[in-house]
Amino acid sequence: MDKNRIEGSAKELKGHLKEAAGKLTGNASLEAEGKADKAAGKVQAAAGKAKDIVKGKLR
């Protein structure tokens, strides 16, 4: 499993928690930051998945 998949998933989780905390406290800035972290995490995880697929096909 590619390192990017793991880091991306962790970033997604962190973003989800930030977004929830922002909604709970009414902090729009924290909520937006959480959404951005989630999106970045999804992209990073997808890149890691693509790398894993390529590595698998090259073997």
PDB file of N, H, CA, C and O in Angstrom:
ATOM      1  N   MET A   1       0.843  -1.171   0.000  1.00  0.00           N
ATOM      2  CA  MET A   1       0.000   0.000   0.000  1.00  0.00           C
ATOM      3  C   MET A   1       0.888   1.234   0.000  1.00  0.00           C
ATOM      4  O   MET A   1       1.833   1.333   0.783  1.00  0.00           O
ATOM      5  N   ASP A   2       0.583   2.150  -0.864  1.00  0.00           N
ATOM      6  H   ASP A   2      -0.185   2.069  -1.500  1.00  0.00           H
ATOM      7  CA  ASP A   2       1.376   3.360  -1.016  1.00  0.00           C
ATOM      8  C   ASP A   2       1.205   4.285   0.194  1.00  0.00           C
ATOM      9  O   ASP A   2       0.124   4.372   0.777  1.00  0.00           O
ATOM     10  N   LYS A   3       2.273   4.960   0.550  1.00  0.00           N
ATOM     11  H   LYS A   3       3.151   4.889   0.076  1.00  0.00           H
ATOM     12  CA  LYS A   3       2.281   5.884   1.681  1.00  0.00           C
ATOM     13  C   LYS A   3       1.241   6.999   1.498  1.00  0.00           C
ATOM     14  O   LYS A   3       0.648   7.460   2.473  1.00  0.00           O
ATOM     15  N   ASN A   4       1.024   7.422   0.272  1.00  0.00           N
ATOM     16  H   ASN A   4       1.506   7.047  -0.520  1.00  0.00           H
ATOM     17  CA  ASN A   4       0.060   8.488   0.013  1.00  0.00           C
ATOM     18  C   ASN A   4      -1.364   8.075   0.364  1.00  0.00           C
ATOM     19  O   ASN A   4      -2.165   8.907   0.791  1.00  0.00           O
ATOM     20  N   ARG A   5      -1.683   6.804   0.188  1.00  0.00           N
ATOM     21  H   ARG A   5      -1.033   6.127  -0.159  1.00  0.00           H
ATOM     22  CA  ARG A   5      -3.030   6.327   0.538  1.00  0.00           C
ATOM     23  C   ARG A   5      -3.268   6.470   2.033  1.00  0.00           C
ATOM     24  O   ARG A   5      -4.340   6.898   2.462  1.00  0.00           O
ATOM     25  N   ILE A   6      -2.268   6.112   2.820  1.00  0.00           N
ATOM     26  H   ILE A   6      -1.397   5.765   2.472  1.00  0.00           H
ATOM     27  CA  ILE A   6      -2.387   6.177   4.274  1.00  0.00           C
ATOM     28  C   ILE A   6      -2.460   7.635   4.737  1.00  0.00           C
ATOM     29  O   ILE A   6      -3.330   8.002   5.527  1.00  0.00           O
ATOM     30  N   GLU A   7      -1.548   8.448   4.241  1.00  0.00           N
ATOM     31  H   GLU A   7      -0.842   8.150   3.599  1.00  0.00           H
ATOM     32  CA  GLU A   7      -1.536   9.857   4.630  1.00  0.00           C
ATOM     33  C   GLU A   7      -2.808  10.573   4.172  1.00  0.00           C
ATOM     34  O   GLU A   7      -3.348  11.414   4.891  1.00  0.00           O
ATOM     35  N   GLY A   8      -3.277  10.237   2.984  1.00  0.00           N
ATOM     36  H   GLY A   8      -2.839   9.554   2.400  1.00  0.00           H
ATOM     37  CA  GLY A   8      -4.495  10.853   2.469  1.00  0.00           C
ATOM     38  C   GLY A   8      -5.706  10.497   3.308  1.00  0.00           C
ATOM     39  O   GLY A   8      -6.548  11.351   3.586  1.00  0.00           O
ATOM     40  N   SER A   9      -5.795   9.255   3.707  1.00  0.00           N
ATOM     41  H   SER A   9      -5.111   8.561   3.480  1.00  0.00           H
ATOM     42  CA  SER A   9      -6.908   8.826   4.556  1.00  0.00           C
ATOM     43  C   SER A   9      -6.862   9.513   5.915  1.00  0.00           C
ATOM     44  O   SER A   9      -7.899   9.889   6.462  1.00  0.00           O
ATOM     45  N   ALA A  10      -5.664   9.675   6.457  1.00  0.00           N
ATOM     46  H   ALA A  10      -4.821   9.370   6.012  1.00  0.00           H
ATOM     47  CA  ALA A  10      -5.519  10.374   7.738  1.00  0.00           C
ATOM     48  C   ALA A  10      -5.926  11.840   7.602  1.00  0.00           C
ATOM     49  O   ALA A  10      -6.573  12.399   8.488  1.00  0.00           O
ATOM     50  N   LYS A  11      -5.542  12.452   6.488  1.00  0.00           N
ATOM     51  H   LYS A  11      -5.016  11.998   5.769  1.00  0.00           H
ATOM     52  CA  LYS A  11      -5.895  13.851   6.257  1.00  0.00           C
ATOM     53  C   LYS A  11      -7.410  14.000   6.089  1.00  0.00           C
ATOM     54  O   LYS A  11      -7.998  14.978   6.551  1.00  0.00           O
ATOM     55  N   GLU A  12      -8.032  13.032   5.429  1.00  0.00           N
ATOM     56  H   GLU A  12      -7.555  12.238   5.053  1.00  0.00           H
ATOM     57  CA  GLU A  12      -9.488  13.044   5.283  1.00  0.00           C
ATOM     58  C   GLU A  12     -10.170  12.981   6.643  1.00  0.00           C
ATOM     59  O   GLU A  12     -11.117  13.724   6.903  1.00  0.00           O
ATOM     60  N   LEU A  13      -9.694  12.108   7.497  1.00  0.00           N
ATOM     61  H   LEU A  13      -8.925  11.505   7.286  1.00  0.00           H
ATOM     62  CA  LEU A  13     -10.266  11.964   8.832  1.00  0.00           C
ATOM     63  C   LEU A  13     -10.098  13.253   9.625  1.00  0.00           C
ATOM     64  O   LEU A  13     -11.033  13.713  10.280  1.00  0.00           O
ATOM     65  N   LYS A  14      -8.912  13.827   9.564  1.00  0.00           N
ATOM     66  H   LYS A  14      -8.153  13.452   9.032  1.00  0.00           H
ATOM     67  CA  LYS A  14      -8.647  15.082  10.261  1.00  0.00           C
ATOM     68  C   LYS A  14      -9.589  16.174   9.755  1.00  0.00           C
ATOM     69  O   LYS A  14     -10.110  16.963  10.544  1.00  0.00           O
ATOM     70  N   GLY A  15      -9.804  16.218   8.457  1.00  0.00           N
ATOM     71  H   GLY A  15      -9.381  15.577   7.816  1.00  0.00           H
ATOM     72  CA  GLY A  15     -10.710  17.203   7.876  1.00  0.00           C
ATOM     73  C   GLY A  15     -12.138  16.989   8.323  1.00  0.00           C
ATOM     74  O   GLY A  15     -12.863  17.946   8.594  1.00  0.00           O
ATOM     75  N   HIS A  16     -12.543  15.735   8.399  1.00  0.00           N
ATOM     76  H   HIS A  16     -11.954  14.958   8.179  1.00  0.00           H
ATOM     77  CA  HIS A  16     -13.903  15.418   8.851  1.00  0.00           C
ATOM     78  C   HIS A  16     -14.105  15.903  10.293  1.00  0.00           C
ATOM     79  O   HIS A  16     -15.142  16.477  10.625  1.00  0.00           O
ATOM     80  N   LEU A  17     -13.103  15.664  11.139  1.00  0.00           N
ATOM     81  H   LEU A  17     -12.261  15.197  10.869  1.00  0.00           H
ATOM     82  CA  LEU A  17     -13.199  16.091  12.530  1.00  0.00           C
ATOM     83  C   LEU A  17     -13.230  17.612  12.651  1.00  0.00           C
ATOM     84  O   LEU A  17     -13.999  18.161  13.441  1.00  0.00           O
ATOM     85  N   LYS A  18     -12.392  18.291  11.865  1.00  0.00           N
ATOM     86  H   LYS A  18     -11.768  17.846  11.224  1.00  0.00           H
ATOM     87  CA  LYS A  18     -12.388  19.758  11.883  1.00  0.00           C
ATOM     88  C   LYS A  18     -13.728  20.315  11.422  1.00  0.00           C
ATOM     89  O   LYS A  18     -14.269  21.245  12.021  1.00  0.00           O
ATOM     90  N   GLU A  19     -14.256  19.733  10.346  1.00  0.00           N
ATOM     91  H   GLU A  19     -13.816  18.978   9.859  1.00  0.00           H
ATOM     92  CA  GLU A  19     -15.535  20.189   9.816  1.00  0.00           C
ATOM     93  C   GLU A  19     -16.634  20.015  10.864  1.00  0.00           C
ATOM     94  O   GLU A  19     -17.449  20.915  11.066  1.00  0.00           O
ATOM     95  N   ALA A  20     -16.655  18.868  11.526  1.00  0.00           N
ATOM     96  H   ALA A  20     -15.993  18.137  11.362  1.00  0.00           H
ATOM     97  CA  ALA A  20     -17.670  18.606  12.550  1.00  0.00           C
ATOM     98  C   ALA A  20     -17.515  19.573  13.725  1.00  0.00           C
ATOM     99  O   ALA A  20     -18.504  20.083  14.251  1.00  0.00           O
ATOM    100  N   ALA A  21     -16.274  19.822  14.130  1.00  0.00           N
ATOM    101  H   ALA A  21     -15.470  19.408  13.703  1.00  0.00           H
ATOM    102  CA  ALA A  21     -16.036  20.760  15.230  1.00  0.00           C
ATOM    103  C   ALA A  21     -16.471  22.172  14.841  1.00  0.00           C
ATOM    104  O   ALA A  21     -17.033  22.902  15.657  1.00  0.00           O
ATOM    105  N   GLY A  22     -16.209  22.549  13.601  1.00  0.00           N
ATOM    106  H   GLY A  22     -15.752  21.956  12.938  1.00  0.00           H
ATOM    107  CA  GLY A  22     -16.621  23.866  13.124  1.00  0.00           C
ATOM    108  C   GLY A  22     -18.135  24.015  13.106  1.00  0.00           C
ATOM    109  O   GLY A  22     -18.663  25.062  13.480  1.00  0.00           O
ATOM    110  N   LYS A  23     -18.832  22.972  12.674  1.00  0.00           N
ATOM    111  H   LYS A  23     -18.403  22.122  12.370  1.00  0.00           H
ATOM    112  CA  LYS A  23     -20.298  23.006  12.671  1.00  0.00           C
ATOM    113  C   LYS A  23     -20.831  23.083  14.097  1.00  0.00           C
ATOM    114  O   LYS A  23     -21.764  23.836  14.378  1.00  0.00           O
ATOM    115  N   LEU A  24     -20.237  22.305  14.993  1.00  0.00           N
ATOM    116  H   LEU A  24     -19.479  21.694  14.766  1.00  0.00           H
ATOM    117  CA  LEU A  24     -20.690  22.238  16.374  1.00  0.00           C
ATOM    118  C   LEU A  24     -20.517  23.577  17.089  1.00  0.00           C
ATOM    119  O   LEU A  24     -21.376  23.997  17.864  1.00  0.00           O
ATOM    120  N   THR A  25     -19.400  24.234  16.819  1.00  0.00           N
ATOM    121  H   THR A  25     -18.702  23.893  16.190  1.00  0.00           H
ATOM    122  CA  THR A  25     -19.103  25.494  17.502  1.00  0.00           C
ATOM    123  C   THR A  25     -19.581  26.722  16.728  1.00  0.00           C
ATOM    124  O   THR A  25     -19.525  27.842  17.236  1.00  0.00           O
ATOM    125  N   GLY A  26     -20.043  26.512  15.522  1.00  0.00           N
ATOM    126  H   GLY A  26     -20.088  25.602  15.109  1.00  0.00           H
ATOM    127  CA  GLY A  26     -20.471  27.643  14.705  1.00  0.00           C
ATOM    128  C   GLY A  26     -19.308  28.410  14.096  1.00  0.00           C
ATOM    129  O   GLY A  26     -19.467  29.565  13.700  1.00  0.00           O
ATOM    130  N   ASN A  27     -18.147  27.783  14.019  1.00  0.00           N
ATOM    131  H   ASN A  27     -18.018  26.846  14.342  1.00  0.00           H
ATOM    132  CA  ASN A  27     -16.941  28.405  13.483  1.00  0.00           C
ATOM    133  C   ASN A  27     -16.842  28.067  11.995  1.00  0.00           C
ATOM    134  O   ASN A  27     -16.388  26.985  11.620  1.00  0.00           O
ATOM    135  N   ALA A  28     -17.271  29.006  11.160  1.00  0.00           N
ATOM    136  H   ALA A  28     -17.639  29.884  11.464  1.00  0.00           H
ATOM    137  CA  ALA A  28     -17.290  28.781   9.715  1.00  0.00           C
ATOM    138  C   ALA A  28     -15.888  28.587   9.145  1.00  0.00           C
ATOM    139  O   ALA A  28     -15.703  27.828   8.193  1.00  0.00           O
ATOM    140  N   SER A  29     -14.908  29.265   9.719  1.00  0.00           N
ATOM    141  H   SER A  29     -15.058  29.882  10.492  1.00  0.00           H
ATOM    142  CA  SER A  29     -13.533  29.151   9.244  1.00  0.00           C
ATOM    143  C   SER A  29     -12.993  27.733   9.467  1.00  0.00           C
ATOM    144  O   SER A  29     -12.369  27.154   8.578  1.00  0.00           O
ATOM    145  N   LEU A  30     -13.236  27.184  10.651  1.00  0.00           N
ATOM    146  H   LEU A  30     -13.743  27.654  11.374  1.00  0.00           H
ATOM    147  CA  LEU A  30     -12.782  25.827  10.963  1.00  0.00           C
ATOM    148  C   LEU A  30     -13.513  24.805  10.094  1.00  0.00           C
ATOM    149  O   LEU A  30     -12.919  23.827   9.639  1.00  0.00           O
ATOM    150  N   GLU A  31     -14.788  25.039   9.871  1.00  0.00           N
ATOM    151  H   GLU A  31     -15.270  25.833  10.240  1.00  0.00           H
ATOM    152  CA  GLU A  31     -15.572  24.139   9.017  1.00  0.00           C
ATOM    153  C   GLU A  31     -15.026  24.136   7.591  1.00  0.00           C
ATOM    154  O   GLU A  31     -14.891  23.077   6.978  1.00  0.00           O
ATOM    155  N   ALA A  32     -14.714  25.318   7.064  1.00  0.00           N
ATOM    156  H   ALA A  32     -14.824  26.178   7.562  1.00  0.00           H
ATOM    157  CA  ALA A  32     -14.166  25.419   5.712  1.00  0.00           C
ATOM    158  C   ALA A  32     -12.790  24.771   5.627  1.00  0.00           C
ATOM    159  O   ALA A  32     -12.466  24.113   4.639  1.00  0.00           O
ATOM    160  N   GLU A  33     -11.986  24.958   6.663  1.00  0.00           N
ATOM    161  H   GLU A  33     -12.249  25.492   7.466  1.00  0.00           H
ATOM    162  CA  GLU A  33     -10.658  24.349   6.695  1.00  0.00           C
ATOM    163  C   GLU A  33     -10.783  22.822   6.689  1.00  0.00           C
ATOM    164  O   GLU A  33     -10.007  22.127   6.034  1.00  0.00           O
ATOM    165  N   GLY A  34     -11.760  22.322   7.419  1.00  0.00           N
ATOM    166  H   GLY A  34     -12.390  22.887   7.951  1.00  0.00           H
ATOM    167  CA  GLY A  34     -12.002  20.887   7.446  1.00  0.00           C
ATOM    168  C   GLY A  34     -12.405  20.353   6.084  1.00  0.00           C
ATOM    169  O   GLY A  34     -11.942  19.293   5.663  1.00  0.00           O
ATOM    170  N   LYS A  35     -13.270  21.087   5.396  1.00  0.00           N
ATOM    171  H   LYS A  35     -13.646  21.948   5.737  1.00  0.00           H
ATOM    172  CA  LYS A  35     -13.689  20.667   4.054  1.00  0.00           C
ATOM    173  C   LYS A  35     -12.497  20.638   3.105  1.00  0.00           C
ATOM    174  O   LYS A  35     -12.371  19.727   2.286  1.00  0.00           O
ATOM    175  N   ALA A  36     -11.632  21.626   3.217  1.00  0.00           N
ATOM    176  H   ALA A  36     -11.734  22.366   3.882  1.00  0.00           H
ATOM    177  CA  ALA A  36     -10.445  21.681   2.358  1.00  0.00           C
ATOM    178  C   ALA A  36      -9.509  20.512   2.655  1.00  0.00           C
ATOM    179  O   ALA A  36      -8.961  19.902   1.737  1.00  0.00           O
ATOM    180  N   ASP A  37      -9.327  20.202   3.942  1.00  0.00           N
ATOM    181  H   ASP A  37      -9.772  20.698   4.688  1.00  0.00           H
ATOM    182  CA  ASP A  37      -8.471  19.072   4.319  1.00  0.00           C
ATOM    183  C   ASP A  37      -9.046  17.756   3.792  1.00  0.00           C
ATOM    184  O   ASP A  37      -8.304  16.896   3.316  1.00  0.00           O
ATOM    185  N   LYS A  38     -10.368  17.604   3.878  1.00  0.00           N
ATOM    186  H   LYS A  38     -10.970  18.303   4.263  1.00  0.00           H
ATOM    187  CA  LYS A  38     -10.999  16.388   3.366  1.00  0.00           C
ATOM    188  C   LYS A  38     -10.761  16.238   1.873  1.00  0.00           C
ATOM    189  O   LYS A  38     -10.434  15.152   1.395  1.00  0.00           O
ATOM    190  N   ALA A  39     -10.924  17.328   1.139  1.00  0.00           N
ATOM    191  H   ALA A  39     -11.190  18.211   1.527  1.00  0.00           H
ATOM    192  CA  ALA A  39     -10.724  17.281  -0.310  1.00  0.00           C
ATOM    193  C   ALA A  39      -9.275  16.940  -0.650  1.00  0.00           C
ATOM    194  O   ALA A  39      -9.016  16.120  -1.531  1.00  0.00           O
ATOM    195  N   ALA A  40      -8.337  17.568   0.047  1.00  0.00           N
ATOM    196  H   ALA A  40      -8.547  18.234   0.762  1.00  0.00           H
ATOM    197  CA  ALA A  40      -6.920  17.301  -0.204  1.00  0.00           C
ATOM    198  C   ALA A  40      -6.585  15.851   0.130  1.00  0.00           C
ATOM    199  O   ALA A  40      -5.801  15.212  -0.572  1.00  0.00           O
ATOM    200  N   GLY A  41      -7.174  15.343   1.189  1.00  0.00           N
ATOM    201  H   GLY A  41      -7.810  15.862   1.759  1.00  0.00           H
ATOM    202  CA  GLY A  41      -6.938  13.955   1.572  1.00  0.00           C
ATOM    203  C   GLY A  41      -7.460  12.974   0.536  1.00  0.00           C
ATOM    204  O   GLY A  41      -6.824  11.959   0.252  1.00  0.00           O
ATOM    205  N   LYS A  42      -8.620  13.282  -0.025  1.00  0.00           N
ATOM    206  H   LYS A  42      -9.137  14.107   0.206  1.00  0.00           H
ATOM    207  CA  LYS A  42      -9.192  12.410  -1.063  1.00  0.00           C
ATOM    208  C   LYS A  42      -8.296  12.371  -2.288  1.00  0.00           C
ATOM    209  O   LYS A  42      -8.076  11.311  -2.875  1.00  0.00           O
ATOM    210  N   VAL A  43      -7.782  13.527  -2.670  1.00  0.00           N
ATOM    211  H   VAL A  43      -7.960  14.388  -2.194  1.00  0.00           H
ATOM    212  CA  VAL A  43      -6.892  13.600  -3.831  1.00  0.00           C
ATOM    213  C   VAL A  43      -5.612  12.811  -3.576  1.00  0.00           C
ATOM    214  O   VAL A  43      -5.160  12.054  -4.436  1.00  0.00           O
ATOM    215  N   GLN A  44      -5.031  12.991  -2.386  1.00  0.00           N
ATOM    216  H   GLN A  44      -5.398  13.605  -1.688  1.00  0.00           H
ATOM    217  CA  GLN A  44      -3.796  12.296  -2.048  1.00  0.00           C
ATOM    218  C   GLN A  44      -4.017  10.787  -2.003  1.00  0.00           C
ATOM    219  O   GLN A  44      -3.183  10.022  -2.487  1.00  0.00           O
ATOM    220  N   ALA A  45      -5.130  10.361  -1.427  1.00  0.00           N
ATOM    221  H   ALA A  45      -5.808  10.982  -1.034  1.00  0.00           H
ATOM    222  CA  ALA A  45      -5.429   8.928  -1.362  1.00  0.00           C
ATOM    223  C   ALA A  45      -5.639   8.351  -2.761  1.00  0.00           C
ATOM    224  O   ALA A  45      -5.211   7.232  -3.045  1.00  0.00           O
ATOM    225  N   ALA A  46      -6.293   9.108  -3.625  1.00  0.00           N
ATOM    226  H   ALA A  46      -6.641  10.016  -3.394  1.00  0.00           H
ATOM    227  CA  ALA A  46      -6.518   8.642  -4.991  1.00  0.00           C
ATOM    228  C   ALA A  46      -5.188   8.518  -5.749  1.00  0.00           C
ATOM    229  O   ALA A  46      -4.993   7.588  -6.531  1.00  0.00           O
ATOM    230  N   ALA A  47      -4.288   9.464  -5.505  1.00  0.00           N
ATOM    231  H   ALA A  47      -4.447  10.219  -4.869  1.00  0.00           H
ATOM    232  CA  ALA A  47      -2.975   9.390  -6.145  1.00  0.00           C
ATOM    233  C   ALA A  47      -2.224   8.144  -5.673  1.00  0.00           C
ATOM    234  O   ALA A  47      -1.575   7.467  -6.470  1.00  0.00           O
ATOM    235  N   GLY A  48      -2.312   7.850  -4.399  1.00  0.00           N
ATOM    236  H   GLY A  48      -2.839   8.400  -3.752  1.00  0.00           H
ATOM    237  CA  GLY A  48      -1.669   6.648  -3.866  1.00  0.00           C
ATOM    238  C   GLY A  48      -2.268   5.385  -4.445  1.00  0.00           C
ATOM    239  O   GLY A  48      -1.550   4.429  -4.738  1.00  0.00           O
ATOM    240  N   LYS A  49      -3.584   5.377  -4.613  1.00  0.00           N
ATOM    241  H   LYS A  49      -4.167   6.154  -4.375  1.00  0.00           H
ATOM    242  CA  LYS A  49      -4.255   4.220  -5.201  1.00  0.00           C
ATOM    243  C   LYS A  49      -3.789   4.022  -6.648  1.00  0.00           C
ATOM    244  O   LYS A  49      -3.544   2.897  -7.084  1.00  0.00           O
ATOM    245  N   ALA A  50      -3.674   5.124  -7.378  1.00  0.00           N
ATOM    246  H   ALA A  50      -3.873   6.037  -7.024  1.00  0.00           H
ATOM    247  CA  ALA A  50      -3.211   5.046  -8.764  1.00  0.00           C
ATOM    248  C   ALA A  50      -1.786   4.491  -8.827  1.00  0.00           C
ATOM    249  O   ALA A  50      -1.467   3.680  -9.696  1.00  0.00           O
ATOM    250  N   LYS A  51      -0.934   4.934  -7.902  1.00  0.00           N
ATOM    251  H   LYS A  51      -1.192   5.593  -7.196  1.00  0.00           H
ATOM    252  CA  LYS A  51       0.432   4.421  -7.866  1.00  0.00           C
ATOM    253  C   LYS A  51       0.437   2.917  -7.610  1.00  0.00           C
ATOM    254  O   LYS A  51       1.195   2.173  -8.231  1.00  0.00           O
ATOM    255  N   ASP A  52      -0.427   2.477  -6.679  1.00  0.00           N
ATOM    256  H   ASP A  52      -1.044   3.082  -6.175  1.00  0.00           H
ATOM    257  CA  ASP A  52      -0.507   1.047  -6.385  1.00  0.00           C
ATOM    258  C   ASP A  52      -0.942   0.250  -7.613  1.00  0.00           C
ATOM    259  O   ASP A  52      -0.429  -0.840  -7.866  1.00  0.00           O
ATOM    260  N   ILE A  53      -1.874   0.791  -8.359  1.00  0.00           N
ATOM    261  H   ILE A  53      -2.290   1.676  -8.153  1.00  0.00           H
ATOM    262  CA  ILE A  53      -2.361   0.106  -9.568  1.00  0.00           C
ATOM    263  C   ILE A  53      -1.235  -0.007 -10.597  1.00  0.00           C
ATOM    264  O   ILE A  53      -1.026  -1.064 -11.192  1.00  0.00           O
ATOM    265  N   VAL A  54      -0.517   1.096 -10.794  1.00  0.00           N
ATOM    266  H   VAL A  54      -0.687   1.954 -10.311  1.00  0.00           H
ATOM    267  CA  VAL A  54       0.589   1.090 -11.752  1.00  0.00           C
ATOM    268  C   VAL A  54       1.672   0.111 -11.327  1.00  0.00           C
ATOM    269  O   VAL A  54       2.188  -0.646 -12.149  1.00  0.00           O
ATOM    270  N   LYS A  55       2.017   0.126 -10.042  1.00  0.00           N
ATOM    271  H   LYS A  55       1.598   0.741  -9.374  1.00  0.00           H
ATOM    272  CA  LYS A  55       3.034  -0.794  -9.546  1.00  0.00           C
ATOM    273  C   LYS A  55       2.609  -2.242  -9.758  1.00  0.00           C
ATOM    274  O   LYS A  55       3.429  -3.090 -10.111  1.00  0.00           O
ATOM    275  N   GLY A  56       1.333  -2.522  -9.542  1.00  0.00           N
ATOM    276  H   GLY A  56       0.667  -1.833  -9.255  1.00  0.00           H
ATOM    277  CA  GLY A  56       0.816  -3.873  -9.728  1.00  0.00           C
ATOM    278  C   GLY A  56       0.877  -4.318 -11.169  1.00  0.00           C
ATOM    279  O   GLY A  56       1.152  -5.486 -11.445  1.00  0.00           O
ATOM    280  N   LYS A  57       0.626  -3.416 -12.087  1.00  0.00           N
ATOM    281  H   LYS A  57       0.403  -2.467 -11.863  1.00  0.00           H
ATOM    282  CA  LYS A  57       0.654  -3.759 -13.513  1.00  0.00           C
ATOM    283  C   LYS A  57       2.067  -3.906 -14.042  1.00  0.00           C
ATOM    284  O   LYS A  57       2.289  -4.625 -15.017  1.00  0.00           O
ATOM    285  N   LEU A  58       3.020  -3.242 -13.423  1.00  0.00           N
ATOM    286  H   LEU A  58       2.840  -2.658 -12.632  1.00  0.00           H
ATOM    287  CA  LEU A  58       4.402  -3.328 -13.874  1.00  0.00           C
ATOM    288  C   LEU A  58       5.092  -4.598 -13.402  1.00  0.00           C
ATOM    289  O   LEU A  58       6.141  -4.972 -13.927  1.00  0.00           O
ATOM    290  N   ARG A  59       4.511  -5.253 -12.422  1.00  0.00           N
ATOM    291  H   ARG A  59       3.659  -4.949 -11.996  1.00  0.00           H
ATOM    292  CA  ARG A  59       5.132  -6.489 -11.894  1.00  0.00           C
ATOM    293  C   ARG A  59       4.830  -7.656 -12.750  1.00  0.00           C
ATOM    294  O   ARG A  59       5.271  -8.767 -12.456  1.00  0.00           O
TER     295      ARG A  59
END
